[in-house]
Amino acid sequence: MVRLSEKTKLVLKADISSILYENPLRALFTKEIAFELRRDKEFTKALLLGMEKEGLVERIFKNSNGKLNKERIKWRIPEMVLKMYKESKSDF
């Protein structure tokens, strides 16, 4: 397995953020994000879990019917981060 630099991982995290920002009303599965990044699911999941610890993304545990999703994970950008991003865009 190829080792990636922290700079490359940071760029990939920024790409994940932009993918999720393009679809703010829809939570995406890890598989969908990995497809957009053209990376494997496990690597993408590791990046997403790191971003979750930093508070940049949040995990959705329940599906649209309210049932707990045990195996498949959906991700979205938290409202607080969306507000901060919109405010920073309006400053320019």
PyMOL Python script that loads the backbone (N, CA, C, O; Angstrom):
from pymol import cmd

cmd.read_pdbstr("""\
ATOM      1  N   MET A   1       0.835  -1.180   0.000  1.00  0.00           N
ATOM      2  CA  MET A   1       0.000   0.000   0.000  1.00  0.00           C
ATOM      3  C   MET A   1       0.881   1.245   0.000  1.00  0.00           C
ATOM      4  O   MET A   1       1.866   1.319   0.734  1.00  0.00           O
ATOM      5  N   VAL A   2       0.529   2.193  -0.805  1.00  0.00           N
ATOM      6  CA  VAL A   2       1.294   3.420  -0.947  1.00  0.00           C
ATOM      7  C   VAL A   2       0.990   4.341   0.231  1.00  0.00           C
ATOM      8  O   VAL A   2      -0.165   4.506   0.622  1.00  0.00           O
ATOM      9  N   ARG A   3       2.035   4.932   0.785  1.00  0.00           N
ATOM     10  CA  ARG A   3       1.842   5.902   1.860  1.00  0.00           C
ATOM     11  C   ARG A   3       1.592   7.273   1.253  1.00  0.00           C
ATOM     12  O   ARG A   3       2.279   7.697   0.324  1.00  0.00           O
ATOM     13  N   LEU A   4       0.607   7.947   1.792  1.00  0.00           N
ATOM     14  CA  LEU A   4       0.274   9.286   1.317  1.00  0.00           C
ATOM     15  C   LEU A   4       0.750  10.313   2.334  1.00  0.00           C
ATOM     16  O   LEU A   4       0.701  10.073   3.541  1.00  0.00           O
ATOM     17  N   SER A   5       1.201  11.435   1.850  1.00  0.00           N
ATOM     18  CA  SER A   5       1.643  12.498   2.739  1.00  0.00           C
ATOM     19  C   SER A   5       0.443  13.151   3.413  1.00  0.00           C
ATOM     20  O   SER A   5      -0.695  13.007   2.964  1.00  0.00           O
ATOM     21  N   GLU A   6       0.711  13.857   4.478  1.00  0.00           N
ATOM     22  CA  GLU A   6      -0.359  14.575   5.178  1.00  0.00           C
ATOM     23  C   GLU A   6      -0.966  15.647   4.280  1.00  0.00           C
ATOM     24  O   GLU A   6      -2.160  15.934   4.362  1.00  0.00           O
ATOM     25  N   LYS A   7      -0.142  16.229   3.431  1.00  0.00           N
ATOM     26  CA  LYS A   7      -0.641  17.248   2.506  1.00  0.00           C
ATOM     27  C   LYS A   7      -1.660  16.631   1.539  1.00  0.00           C
ATOM     28  O   LYS A   7      -2.698  17.231   1.259  1.00  0.00           O
ATOM     29  N   THR A   8      -1.360  15.440   1.035  1.00  0.00           N
ATOM     30  CA  THR A   8      -2.283  14.757   0.124  1.00  0.00           C
ATOM     31  C   THR A   8      -3.573  14.384   0.835  1.00  0.00           C
ATOM     32  O   THR A   8      -4.658  14.524   0.272  1.00  0.00           O
ATOM     33  N   LYS A   9      -3.460  13.908   2.072  1.00  0.00           N
ATOM     34  CA  LYS A   9      -4.654  13.559   2.846  1.00  0.00           C
ATOM     35  C   LYS A   9      -5.506  14.793   3.100  1.00  0.00           C
ATOM     36  O   LYS A   9      -6.735  14.718   3.065  1.00  0.00           O
ATOM     37  N   LEU A  10      -4.866  15.921   3.355  1.00  0.00           N
ATOM     38  CA  LEU A  10      -5.587  17.175   3.573  1.00  0.00           C
ATOM     39  C   LEU A  10      -6.347  17.591   2.311  1.00  0.00           C
ATOM     40  O   LEU A  10      -7.481  18.062   2.396  1.00  0.00           O
ATOM     41  N   VAL A  11      -5.729  17.418   1.154  1.00  0.00           N
ATOM     42  CA  VAL A  11      -6.388  17.734  -0.117  1.00  0.00           C
ATOM     43  C   VAL A  11      -7.582  16.808  -0.330  1.00  0.00           C
ATOM     44  O   VAL A  11      -8.637  17.259  -0.778  1.00  0.00           O
ATOM     45  N   LEU A  12      -7.434  15.529  -0.017  1.00  0.00           N
ATOM     46  CA  LEU A  12      -8.536  14.583  -0.161  1.00  0.00           C
ATOM     47  C   LEU A  12      -9.688  14.925   0.786  1.00  0.00           C
ATOM     48  O   LEU A  12     -10.855  14.790   0.419  1.00  0.00           O
ATOM     49  N   LYS A  13      -9.364  15.363   1.996  1.00  0.00           N
ATOM     50  CA  LYS A  13     -10.406  15.781   2.942  1.00  0.00           C
ATOM     51  C   LYS A  13     -11.142  17.011   2.421  1.00  0.00           C
ATOM     52  O   LYS A  13     -12.355  17.130   2.589  1.00  0.00           O
ATOM     53  N   ALA A  14     -10.415  17.915   1.795  1.00  0.00           N
ATOM     54  CA  ALA A  14     -11.057  19.095   1.196  1.00  0.00           C
ATOM     55  C   ALA A  14     -11.976  18.668   0.056  1.00  0.00           C
ATOM     56  O   ALA A  14     -13.052  19.239  -0.123  1.00  0.00           O
ATOM     57  N   ASP A  15     -11.552  17.664  -0.714  1.00  0.00           N
ATOM     58  CA  ASP A  15     -12.397  17.153  -1.790  1.00  0.00           C
ATOM     59  C   ASP A  15     -13.668  16.511  -1.230  1.00  0.00           C
ATOM     60  O   ASP A  15     -14.751  16.677  -1.792  1.00  0.00           O
ATOM     61  N   ILE A  16     -13.531  15.784  -0.129  1.00  0.00           N
ATOM     62  CA  ILE A  16     -14.700  15.180   0.522  1.00  0.00           C
ATOM     63  C   ILE A  16     -15.661  16.274   0.974  1.00  0.00           C
ATOM     64  O   ILE A  16     -16.872  16.165   0.782  1.00  0.00           O
ATOM     65  N   SER A  17     -15.116  17.326   1.573  1.00  0.00           N
ATOM     66  CA  SER A  17     -15.958  18.438   2.025  1.00  0.00           C
ATOM     67  C   SER A  17     -16.713  19.070   0.860  1.00  0.00           C
ATOM     68  O   SER A  17     -17.892  19.403   0.986  1.00  0.00           O
ATOM     69  N   SER A  18     -16.035  19.231  -0.267  1.00  0.00           N
ATOM     70  CA  SER A  18     -16.713  19.845  -1.417  1.00  0.00           C
ATOM     71  C   SER A  18     -17.782  18.919  -1.989  1.00  0.00           C
ATOM     72  O   SER A  18     -18.828  19.391  -2.435  1.00  0.00           O
ATOM     73  N   ILE A  19     -17.539  17.610  -1.984  1.00  0.00           N
ATOM     74  CA  ILE A  19     -18.542  16.653  -2.448  1.00  0.00           C
ATOM     75  C   ILE A  19     -19.785  16.733  -1.567  1.00  0.00           C
ATOM     76  O   ILE A  19     -20.909  16.766  -2.068  1.00  0.00           O
ATOM     77  N   LEU A  20     -19.576  16.764  -0.258  1.00  0.00           N
ATOM     78  CA  LEU A  20     -20.708  16.843   0.666  1.00  0.00           C
ATOM     79  C   LEU A  20     -21.392  18.203   0.603  1.00  0.00           C
ATOM     80  O   LEU A  20     -22.607  18.293   0.779  1.00  0.00           O
ATOM     81  N   TYR A  21     -20.621  19.262   0.355  1.00  0.00           N
ATOM     82  CA  TYR A  21     -21.215  20.597   0.270  1.00  0.00           C
ATOM     83  C   TYR A  21     -22.085  20.739  -0.977  1.00  0.00           C
ATOM     84  O   TYR A  21     -23.069  21.479  -0.963  1.00  0.00           O
ATOM     85  N   GLU A  22     -21.735  20.040  -2.049  1.00  0.00           N
ATOM     86  CA  GLU A  22     -22.538  20.093  -3.269  1.00  0.00           C
ATOM     87  C   GLU A  22     -23.918  19.492  -3.052  1.00  0.00           C
ATOM     88  O   GLU A  22     -24.858  19.831  -3.771  1.00  0.00           O
ATOM     89  N   ASN A  23     -24.054  18.605  -2.075  1.00  0.00           N
ATOM     90  CA  ASN A  23     -25.320  17.926  -1.777  1.00  0.00           C
ATOM     91  C   ASN A  23     -25.700  18.138  -0.312  1.00  0.00           C
ATOM     92  O   ASN A  23     -25.784  17.161   0.432  1.00  0.00           O
ATOM     93  N   PRO A  24     -25.934  19.373   0.128  1.00  0.00           N
ATOM     94  CA  PRO A  24     -26.161  19.600   1.562  1.00  0.00           C
ATOM     95  C   PRO A  24     -27.476  19.025   2.083  1.00  0.00           C
ATOM     96  O   PRO A  24     -27.603  18.768   3.280  1.00  0.00           O
ATOM     97  N   LEU A  25     -28.443  18.822   1.211  1.00  0.00           N
ATOM     98  CA  LEU A  25     -29.730  18.300   1.660  1.00  0.00           C
ATOM     99  C   LEU A  25     -29.781  16.778   1.638  1.00  0.00           C
ATOM    100  O   LEU A  25     -30.751  16.185   2.112  1.00  0.00           O
ATOM    101  N   ARG A  26     -28.763  16.149   1.102  1.00  0.00           N
ATOM    102  CA  ARG A  26     -28.759  14.700   0.955  1.00  0.00           C
ATOM    103  C   ARG A  26     -27.498  14.125   1.584  1.00  0.00           C
ATOM    104  O   ARG A  26     -26.385  14.509   1.223  1.00  0.00           O
ATOM    105  N   ALA A  27     -27.677  13.203   2.528  1.00  0.00           N
ATOM    106  CA  ALA A  27     -26.532  12.517   3.117  1.00  0.00           C
ATOM    107  C   ALA A  27     -26.053  11.452   2.136  1.00  0.00           C
ATOM    108  O   ALA A  27     -26.866  10.800   1.480  1.00  0.00           O
ATOM    109  N   LEU A  28     -24.740  11.275   2.035  1.00  0.00           N
ATOM    110  CA  LEU A  28     -24.169  10.333   1.081  1.00  0.00           C
ATOM    111  C   LEU A  28     -23.543   9.146   1.797  1.00  0.00           C
ATOM    112  O   LEU A  28     -22.980   9.284   2.883  1.00  0.00           O
ATOM    113  N   PHE A  29     -23.650   7.986   1.176  1.00  0.00           N
ATOM    114  CA  PHE A  29     -22.991   6.803   1.694  1.00  0.00           C
ATOM    115  C   PHE A  29     -21.492   6.893   1.438  1.00  0.00           C
ATOM    116  O   PHE A  29     -21.045   7.603   0.537  1.00  0.00           O
ATOM    117  N   THR A  30     -20.731   6.172   2.235  1.00  0.00           N
ATOM    118  CA  THR A  30     -19.281   6.118   2.066  1.00  0.00           C
ATOM    119  C   THR A  30     -18.933   5.668   0.646  1.00  0.00           C
ATOM    120  O   THR A  30     -18.006   6.193   0.030  1.00  0.00           O
ATOM    121  N   LYS A  31     -19.673   4.710   0.144  1.00  0.00           N
ATOM    122  CA  LYS A  31     -19.432   4.173  -1.199  1.00  0.00           C
ATOM    123  C   LYS A  31     -19.567   5.265  -2.264  1.00  0.00           C
ATOM    124  O   LYS A  31     -18.772   5.314  -3.201  1.00  0.00           O
ATOM    125  N   GLU A  32     -20.555   6.126  -2.127  1.00  0.00           N
ATOM    126  CA  GLU A  32     -20.770   7.201  -3.097  1.00  0.00           C
ATOM    127  C   GLU A  32     -19.638   8.226  -3.049  1.00  0.00           C
ATOM    128  O   GLU A  32     -19.188   8.723  -4.082  1.00  0.00           O
ATOM    129  N   ILE A  33     -19.189   8.530  -1.839  1.00  0.00           N
ATOM    130  CA  ILE A  33     -18.086   9.483  -1.690  1.00  0.00           C
ATOM    131  C   ILE A  33     -16.803   8.886  -2.257  1.00  0.00           C
ATOM    132  O   ILE A  33     -16.045   9.579  -2.936  1.00  0.00           O
ATOM    133  N   ALA A  34     -16.552   7.607  -1.984  1.00  0.00           N
ATOM    134  CA  ALA A  34     -15.365   6.932  -2.500  1.00  0.00           C
ATOM    135  C   ALA A  34     -15.372   6.914  -4.026  1.00  0.00           C
ATOM    136  O   ALA A  34     -14.326   7.081  -4.655  1.00  0.00           O
ATOM    137  N   PHE A  35     -16.549   6.710  -4.625  1.00  0.00           N
ATOM    138  CA  PHE A  35     -16.657   6.714  -6.076  1.00  0.00           C
ATOM    139  C   PHE A  35     -16.283   8.075  -6.641  1.00  0.00           C
ATOM    140  O   PHE A  35     -15.563   8.157  -7.636  1.00  0.00           O
ATOM    141  N   GLU A  36     -16.766   9.146  -6.015  1.00  0.00           N
ATOM    142  CA  GLU A  36     -16.448  10.506  -6.471  1.00  0.00           C
ATOM    143  C   GLU A  36     -14.959  10.811  -6.324  1.00  0.00           C
ATOM    144  O   GLU A  36     -14.371  11.485  -7.170  1.00  0.00           O
ATOM    145  N   LEU A  37     -14.349  10.309  -5.237  1.00  0.00           N
ATOM    146  CA  LEU A  37     -12.923  10.546  -4.995  1.00  0.00           C
ATOM    147  C   LEU A  37     -12.022   9.642  -5.831  1.00  0.00           C
ATOM    148  O   LEU A  37     -10.835   9.914  -6.006  1.00  0.00           O
ATOM    149  N   ARG A  38     -12.606   8.568  -6.340  1.00  0.00           N
ATOM    150  CA  ARG A  38     -11.857   7.532  -7.049  1.00  0.00           C
ATOM    151  C   ARG A  38     -10.825   6.880  -6.130  1.00  0.00           C
ATOM    152  O   ARG A  38      -9.676   6.652  -6.507  1.00  0.00           O
ATOM    153  N   ARG A  39     -11.277   6.590  -4.915  1.00  0.00           N
ATOM    154  CA  ARG A  39     -10.473   5.886  -3.907  1.00  0.00           C
ATOM    155  C   ARG A  39     -11.273   4.711  -3.393  1.00  0.00           C
ATOM    156  O   ARG A  39     -12.479   4.630  -3.625  1.00  0.00           O
ATOM    157  N   ASP A  40     -10.610   3.785  -2.687  1.00  0.00           N
ATOM    158  CA  ASP A  40     -11.365   2.644  -2.165  1.00  0.00           C
ATOM    159  C   ASP A  40     -12.163   3.045  -0.929  1.00  0.00           C
ATOM    160  O   ASP A  40     -11.880   4.053  -0.281  1.00  0.00           O
ATOM    161  N   LYS A  41     -13.169   2.226  -0.621  1.00  0.00           N
ATOM    162  CA  LYS A  41     -14.127   2.563   0.436  1.00  0.00           C
ATOM    163  C   LYS A  41     -13.466   2.616   1.812  1.00  0.00           C
ATOM    164  O   LYS A  41     -13.778   3.498   2.612  1.00  0.00           O
ATOM    165  N   GLU A  42     -12.555   1.679   2.095  1.00  0.00           N
ATOM    166  CA  GLU A  42     -11.942   1.633   3.422  1.00  0.00           C
ATOM    167  C   GLU A  42     -11.061   2.855   3.678  1.00  0.00           C
ATOM    168  O   GLU A  42     -11.067   3.401   4.781  1.00  0.00           O
ATOM    169  N   PHE A  43     -10.313   3.283   2.679  1.00  0.00           N
ATOM    170  CA  PHE A  43      -9.483   4.475   2.828  1.00  0.00           C
ATOM    171  C   PHE A  43     -10.352   5.709   3.012  1.00  0.00           C
ATOM    172  O   PHE A  43     -10.064   6.565   3.848  1.00  0.00           O
ATOM    173  N   THR A  44     -11.414   5.793   2.226  1.00  0.00           N
ATOM    174  CA  THR A  44     -12.340   6.925   2.333  1.00  0.00           C
ATOM    175  C   THR A  44     -13.003   6.940   3.703  1.00  0.00           C
ATOM    176  O   THR A  44     -13.179   8.000   4.303  1.00  0.00           O
ATOM    177  N   LYS A  45     -13.371   5.761   4.197  1.00  0.00           N
ATOM    178  CA  LYS A  45     -13.989   5.668   5.522  1.00  0.00           C
ATOM    179  C   LYS A  45     -13.023   6.150   6.601  1.00  0.00           C
ATOM    180  O   LYS A  45     -13.433   6.836   7.537  1.00  0.00           O
ATOM    181  N   ALA A  46     -11.745   5.796   6.479  1.00  0.00           N
ATOM    182  CA  ALA A  46     -10.745   6.243   7.452  1.00  0.00           C
ATOM    183  C   ALA A  46     -10.621   7.764   7.443  1.00  0.00           C
ATOM    184  O   ALA A  46     -10.510   8.385   8.500  1.00  0.00           O
ATOM    185  N   LEU A  47     -10.638   8.365   6.254  1.00  0.00           N
ATOM    186  CA  LEU A  47     -10.587   9.832   6.162  1.00  0.00           C
ATOM    187  C   LEU A  47     -11.828  10.461   6.788  1.00  0.00           C
ATOM    188  O   LEU A  47     -11.732  11.457   7.505  1.00  0.00           O
ATOM    189  N   LEU A  48     -12.993   9.876   6.513  1.00  0.00           N
ATOM    190  CA  LEU A  48     -14.248  10.403   7.059  1.00  0.00           C
ATOM    191  C   LEU A  48     -14.282  10.294   8.578  1.00  0.00           C
ATOM    192  O   LEU A  48     -14.763  11.208   9.248  1.00  0.00           O
ATOM    193  N   LEU A  49     -13.784   9.201   9.131  1.00  0.00           N
ATOM    194  CA  LEU A  49     -13.757   9.054  10.585  1.00  0.00           C
ATOM    195  C   LEU A  49     -12.835  10.091  11.216  1.00  0.00           C
ATOM    196  O   LEU A  49     -13.131  10.616  12.290  1.00  0.00           O
ATOM    197  N   GLY A  50     -11.720  10.385  10.553  1.00  0.00           N
ATOM    198  CA  GLY A  50     -10.835  11.450  11.034  1.00  0.00           C
ATOM    199  C   GLY A  50     -11.507  12.809  10.978  1.00  0.00           C
ATOM    200  O   GLY A  50     -11.355  13.626  11.886  1.00  0.00           O
ATOM    201  N   MET A  51     -12.249  13.046   9.905  1.00  0.00           N
ATOM    202  CA  MET A  51     -12.968  14.313   9.773  1.00  0.00           C
ATOM    203  C   MET A  51     -14.082  14.414  10.810  1.00  0.00           C
ATOM    204  O   MET A  51     -14.398  15.507  11.281  1.00  0.00           O
ATOM    205  N   GLU A  52     -14.676  13.281  11.164  1.00  0.00           N
ATOM    206  CA  GLU A  52     -15.732  13.280  12.180  1.00  0.00           C
ATOM    207  C   GLU A  52     -15.155  13.688  13.538  1.00  0.00           C
ATOM    208  O   GLU A  52     -15.794  14.430  14.284  1.00  0.00           O
ATOM    209  N   LYS A  53     -13.966  13.213  13.857  1.00  0.00           N
ATOM    210  CA  LYS A  53     -13.320  13.588  15.120  1.00  0.00           C
ATOM    211  C   LYS A  53     -13.026  15.081  15.168  1.00  0.00           C
ATOM    212  O   LYS A  53     -13.048  15.692  16.236  1.00  0.00           O
ATOM    213  N   GLU A  54     -12.747  15.668  13.998  1.00  0.00           N
ATOM    214  CA  GLU A  54     -12.465  17.099  13.911  1.00  0.00           C
ATOM    215  C   GLU A  54     -13.742  17.935  13.857  1.00  0.00           C
ATOM    216  O   GLU A  54     -13.685  19.162  13.940  1.00  0.00           O
ATOM    217  N   GLY A  55     -14.896  17.276  13.717  1.00  0.00           N
ATOM    218  CA  GLY A  55     -16.173  17.981  13.678  1.00  0.00           C
ATOM    219  C   GLY A  55     -16.547  18.525  12.312  1.00  0.00           C
ATOM    220  O   GLY A  55     -17.418  19.390  12.208  1.00  0.00           O
ATOM    221  N   LEU A  56     -15.900  18.031  11.258  1.00  0.00           N
ATOM    222  CA  LEU A  56     -16.151  18.536   9.913  1.00  0.00           C
ATOM    223  C   LEU A  56     -17.284  17.806   9.201  1.00  0.00           C
ATOM    224  O   LEU A  56     -17.905  18.359   8.294  1.00  0.00           O
ATOM    225  N   VAL A  57     -17.553  16.579   9.604  1.00  0.00           N
ATOM    226  CA  VAL A  57     -18.669  15.801   9.049  1.00  0.00           C
ATOM    227  C   VAL A  57     -19.375  15.103  10.204  1.00  0.00           C
ATOM    228  O   VAL A  57     -18.826  14.965  11.297  1.00  0.00           O
ATOM    229  N   GLU A  58     -20.601  14.668   9.938  1.00  0.00           N
ATOM    230  CA  GLU A  58     -21.313  13.896  10.948  1.00  0.00           C
ATOM    231  C   GLU A  58     -21.911  12.651  10.316  1.00  0.00           C
ATOM    232  O   GLU A  58     -22.272  12.625   9.139  1.00  0.00           O
ATOM    233  N   ARG A  59     -22.000  11.629  11.139  1.00  0.00           N
ATOM    234  CA  ARG A  59     -22.498  10.333  10.699  1.00  0.00           C
ATOM    235  C   ARG A  59     -24.000  10.251  10.915  1.00  0.00           C
ATOM    236  O   ARG A  59     -24.514  10.717  11.932  1.00  0.00           O
ATOM    237  N   ILE A  60     -24.698   9.662   9.962  1.00  0.00           N
ATOM    238  CA  ILE A  60     -26.129   9.439  10.076  1.00  0.00           C
ATOM    239  C   ILE A  60     -26.326   7.958  10.392  1.00  0.00           C
ATOM    240  O   ILE A  60     -25.924   7.091   9.616  1.00  0.00           O
ATOM    241  N   PHE A  61     -26.943   7.679  11.529  1.00  0.00           N
ATOM    242  CA  PHE A  61     -27.101   6.307  11.968  1.00  0.00           C
ATOM    243  C   PHE A  61     -28.421   5.689  11.538  1.00  0.00           C
ATOM    244  O   PHE A  61     -28.523   4.465  11.454  1.00  0.00           O
ATOM    245  N   LYS A  62     -29.431   6.502  11.265  1.00  0.00           N
ATOM    246  CA  LYS A  62     -30.754   5.966  10.939  1.00  0.00           C
ATOM    247  C   LYS A  62     -31.099   6.222   9.480  1.00  0.00           C
ATOM    248  O   LYS A  62     -30.685   7.224   8.897  1.00  0.00           O
ATOM    249  N   ASN A  63     -31.865   5.301   8.899  1.00  0.00           N
ATOM    250  CA  ASN A  63     -32.304   5.490   7.523  1.00  0.00           C
ATOM    251  C   ASN A  63     -33.566   6.354   7.499  1.00  0.00           C
ATOM    252  O   ASN A  63     -34.002   6.848   8.539  1.00  0.00           O
ATOM    253  N   SER A  64     -34.141   6.534   6.337  1.00  0.00           N
ATOM    254  CA  SER A  64     -35.304   7.418   6.211  1.00  0.00           C
ATOM    255  C   SER A  64     -36.536   6.881   6.936  1.00  0.00           C
ATOM    256  O   SER A  64     -37.453   7.646   7.234  1.00  0.00           O
ATOM    257  N   ASN A  65     -36.572   5.591   7.223  1.00  0.00           N
ATOM    258  CA  ASN A  65     -37.691   5.004   7.965  1.00  0.00           C
ATOM    259  C   ASN A  65     -37.474   5.045   9.472  1.00  0.00           C
ATOM    260  O   ASN A  65     -38.337   4.602  10.229  1.00  0.00           O
ATOM    261  N   GLY A  66     -36.354   5.558   9.910  1.00  0.00           N
ATOM    262  CA  GLY A  66     -36.063   5.655  11.333  1.00  0.00           C
ATOM    263  C   GLY A  66     -35.399   4.414  11.914  1.00  0.00           C
ATOM    264  O   GLY A  66     -35.191   4.330  13.124  1.00  0.00           O
ATOM    265  N   LYS A  67     -35.067   3.453  11.063  1.00  0.00           N
ATOM    266  CA  LYS A  67     -34.403   2.239  11.539  1.00  0.00           C
ATOM    267  C   LYS A  67     -32.901   2.462  11.608  1.00  0.00           C
ATOM    268  O   LYS A  67     -32.330   3.196  10.802  1.00  0.00           O
ATOM    269  N   LEU A  68     -32.274   1.821  12.577  1.00  0.00           N
ATOM    270  CA  LEU A  68     -30.838   1.937  12.770  1.00  0.00           C
ATOM    271  C   LEU A  68     -30.094   1.233  11.642  1.00  0.00           C
ATOM    272  O   LEU A  68     -30.367   0.074  11.331  1.00  0.00           O
ATOM    273  N   ASN A  69     -29.159   1.944  11.037  1.00  0.00           N
ATOM    274  CA  ASN A  69     -28.322   1.385   9.980  1.00  0.00           C
ATOM    275  C   ASN A  69     -27.039   0.882  10.619  1.00  0.00           C
ATOM    276  O   ASN A  69     -26.240   1.688  11.094  1.00  0.00           O
ATOM    277  N   LYS A  70     -26.820  -0.415  10.645  1.00  0.00           N
ATOM    278  CA  LYS A  70     -25.657  -0.969  11.329  1.00  0.00           C
ATOM    279  C   LYS A  70     -24.438  -1.080  10.425  1.00  0.00           C
ATOM    280  O   LYS A  70     -23.313  -0.888  10.886  1.00  0.00           O
ATOM    281  N   GLU A  71     -24.638  -1.382   9.161  1.00  0.00           N
ATOM    282  CA  GLU A  71     -23.514  -1.654   8.282  1.00  0.00           C
ATOM    283  C   GLU A  71     -23.178  -0.503   7.339  1.00  0.00           C
ATOM    284  O   GLU A  71     -22.005  -0.235   7.080  1.00  0.00           O
ATOM    285  N   ARG A  72     -24.174   0.159   6.839  1.00  0.00           N
ATOM    286  CA  ARG A  72     -23.944   1.238   5.883  1.00  0.00           C
ATOM    287  C   ARG A  72     -23.985   2.579   6.609  1.00  0.00           C
ATOM    288  O   ARG A  72     -24.880   2.830   7.417  1.00  0.00           O
ATOM    289  N   ILE A  73     -23.025   3.424   6.320  1.00  0.00           N
ATOM    290  CA  ILE A  73     -22.912   4.709   6.997  1.00  0.00           C
ATOM    291  C   ILE A  73     -23.150   5.826   5.990  1.00  0.00           C
ATOM    292  O   ILE A  73     -22.592   5.824   4.893  1.00  0.00           O
ATOM    293  N   LYS A  74     -23.985   6.773   6.382  1.00  0.00           N
ATOM    294  CA  LYS A  74     -24.204   7.981   5.589  1.00  0.00           C
ATOM    295  C   LYS A  74     -23.499   9.136   6.279  1.00  0.00           C
ATOM    296  O   LYS A  74     -23.346   9.150   7.500  1.00  0.00           O
ATOM    297  N   TRP A  75     -23.077  10.095   5.483  1.00  0.00           N
ATOM    298  CA  TRP A  75     -22.342  11.251   5.994  1.00  0.00           C
ATOM    299  C   TRP A  75     -22.970  12.531   5.464  1.00  0.00           C
ATOM    300  O   TRP A  75     -23.542  12.561   4.375  1.00  0.00           O
ATOM    301  N   ARG A  76     -22.847  13.594   6.266  1.00  0.00           N
ATOM    302  CA  ARG A  76     -23.263  14.928   5.836  1.00  0.00           C
ATOM    303  C   ARG A  76     -22.433  15.968   6.572  1.00  0.00           C
ATOM    304  O   ARG A  76     -21.728  15.665   7.534  1.00  0.00           O
ATOM    305  N   ILE A  77     -22.535  17.195   6.095  1.00  0.00           N
ATOM    306  CA  ILE A  77     -21.845  18.308   6.747  1.00  0.00           C
ATOM    307  C   ILE A  77     -22.762  18.840   7.845  1.00  0.00           C
ATOM    308  O   ILE A  77     -23.946  19.065   7.594  1.00  0.00           O
ATOM    309  N   PRO A  78     -22.244  19.044   9.052  1.00  0.00           N
ATOM    310  CA  PRO A  78     -23.083  19.595  10.128  1.00  0.00           C
ATOM    311  C   PRO A  78     -23.561  21.015   9.802  1.00  0.00           C
ATOM    312  O   PRO A  78     -22.908  21.753   9.064  1.00  0.00           O
ATOM    313  N   GLU A  79     -24.699  21.371  10.363  1.00  0.00           N
ATOM    314  CA  GLU A  79     -25.284  22.697  10.123  1.00  0.00           C
ATOM    315  C   GLU A  79     -24.315  23.819  10.496  1.00  0.00           C
ATOM    316  O   GLU A  79     -24.211  24.814   9.779  1.00  0.00           O
ATOM    317  N   MET A  80     -23.610  23.661  11.611  1.00  0.00           N
ATOM    318  CA  MET A  80     -22.680  24.688  12.070  1.00  0.00           C
ATOM    319  C   MET A  80     -21.593  24.943  11.022  1.00  0.00           C
ATOM    320  O   MET A  80     -21.242  26.093  10.760  1.00  0.00           O
ATOM    321  N   VAL A  81     -21.066  23.882  10.429  1.00  0.00           N
ATOM    322  CA  VAL A  81     -20.020  24.022   9.418  1.00  0.00           C
ATOM    323  C   VAL A  81     -20.585  24.660   8.152  1.00  0.00           C
ATOM    324  O   VAL A  81     -19.912  25.472   7.517  1.00  0.00           O
ATOM    325  N   LEU A  82     -21.809  24.303   7.779  1.00  0.00           N
ATOM    326  CA  LEU A  82     -22.446  24.926   6.617  1.00  0.00           C
ATOM    327  C   LEU A  82     -22.603  26.431   6.811  1.00  0.00           C
ATOM    328  O   LEU A  82     -22.337  27.213   5.899  1.00  0.00           O
ATOM    329  N   LYS A  83     -23.039  26.830   8.009  1.00  0.00           N
ATOM    330  CA  LYS A  83     -23.211  28.258   8.294  1.00  0.00           C
ATOM    331  C   LYS A  83     -21.882  28.991   8.209  1.00  0.00           C
ATOM    332  O   LYS A  83     -21.797  30.072   7.626  1.00  0.00           O
ATOM    333  N   MET A  84     -20.836  28.396   8.797  1.00  0.00           N
ATOM    334  CA  MET A  84     -19.513  29.026   8.762  1.00  0.00           C
ATOM    335  C   MET A  84     -19.010  29.147   7.328  1.00  0.00           C
ATOM    336  O   MET A  84     -18.416  30.160   6.960  1.00  0.00           O
ATOM    337  N   TYR A  85     -19.244  28.124   6.525  1.00  0.00           N
ATOM    338  CA  TYR A  85     -18.798  28.156   5.132  1.00  0.00           C
ATOM    339  C   TYR A  85     -19.537  29.234   4.345  1.00  0.00           C
ATOM    340  O   TYR A  85     -18.929  29.956   3.555  1.00  0.00           O
ATOM    341  N   LYS A  86     -20.852  29.344   4.559  1.00  0.00           N
ATOM    342  CA  LYS A  86     -21.630  30.348   3.858  1.00  0.00           C
ATOM    343  C   LYS A  86     -21.199  31.758   4.259  1.00  0.00           C
ATOM    344  O   LYS A  86     -21.139  32.656   3.420  1.00  0.00           O
ATOM    345  N   GLU A  87     -20.900  31.949   5.552  1.00  0.00           N
ATOM    346  CA  GLU A  87     -20.446  33.250   6.032  1.00  0.00           C
ATOM    347  C   GLU A  87     -19.104  33.623   5.426  1.00  0.00           C
ATOM    348  O   GLU A  87     -18.882  34.777   5.058  1.00  0.00           O
ATOM    349  N   SER A  88     -18.210  32.653   5.323  1.00  0.00           N
ATOM    350  CA  SER A  88     -16.884  32.938   4.757  1.00  0.00           C
ATOM    351  C   SER A  88     -16.992  33.240   3.264  1.00  0.00           C
ATOM    352  O   SER A  88     -16.208  34.036   2.747  1.00  0.00           O
ATOM    353  N   LYS A  89     -17.947  32.621   2.557  1.00  0.00           N
ATOM    354  CA  LYS A  89     -18.131  32.897   1.135  1.00  0.00           C
ATOM    355  C   LYS A  89     -18.693  34.301   0.926  1.00  0.00           C
ATOM    356  O   LYS A  89     -18.364  34.954  -0.064  1.00  0.00           O
ATOM    357  N   SER A  90     -19.542  34.775   1.853  1.00  0.00           N
ATOM    358  CA  SER A  90     -20.151  36.098   1.695  1.00  0.00           C
ATOM    359  C   SER A  90     -19.159  37.214   2.002  1.00  0.00           C
ATOM    360  O   SER A  90     -19.376  38.355   1.593  1.00  0.00           O
ATOM    361  N   ASP A  91     -18.075  36.909   2.715  1.00  0.00           N
ATOM    362  CA  ASP A  91     -17.079  37.924   3.039  1.00  0.00           C
ATOM    363  C   ASP A  91     -16.262  38.326   1.827  1.00  0.00           C
ATOM    364  O   ASP A  91     -15.680  39.410   1.819  1.00  0.00           O
ATOM    365  N   PHE A  92     -16.201  37.498   0.815  1.00  0.00           N
ATOM    366  CA  PHE A  92     -15.357  37.792  -0.353  1.00  0.00           C
ATOM    367  C   PHE A  92     -16.114  38.459  -1.411  1.00  0.00           C
ATOM    368  O   PHE A  92     -15.558  38.777  -2.462  1.00  0.00           O
TER     369      PHE A  92
END
""", "prot")
cmd.dss("prot")
cmd.show_as("cartoon", "prot")
cmd.util.cbc("prot")
cmd.orient("prot")
